[in-house]
Amino acid sequence: MTDPTVRCERCERPYPAELPGCPNCRRIRQTNIAIATTMILLVLFAIGGWFGIQVFTGFSTSGAP
């Protein structure tokens, strides 16, 4: 006798019925969360770096003292 399987509504892949959800879609969501977190951190570091440069250079706007 085979294990009962169900098909995912999103990706149409079969997976064992005893799992709480589709492992493929769960993995994709985890990857998307990791990518979004990385992008947010990159933006924060870029803003922090820009602000740090402004502090070290004295917030000069036109280059005149």
C-alpha positions, -999 to +999 in steps of 0.1 A: +000+000+000+013+035-009+014+065+013-014+090+006-003+121-012-019+154-020-011+180-046-002+215-037-026+242-048+002+266-058+029+245-075+009+213-083+036+191-068+026+160-049+037+157-012+029+133+016-004+140+032+010+139+068+031+170+062+014+203+073+021+220+039+040+217+007+077+215+014+085+231-020+064+262-013+077+264+023+113+264+010+104+291-016+089+313+012+120+308+034+142+318+005+120+349-002+122+359+034+160+355+034+163+376+002+140+403+016+160+405+049+192+407+029+179+436+008+166+455+039+200+451+056+218+463+024+196+494+023+202+501+060+240+496+056+240+519+025+221+546+044+243+542+075+274+544+053+262+575+036+254+591+069+287+581+083+306+597+054+285+628+059+295+629+096+332+624+089+333+650+061+314+676+081+282+676+061+298+697+033+273+705+006+291+726-021+327+718-012+333+754+001+346+757+036 
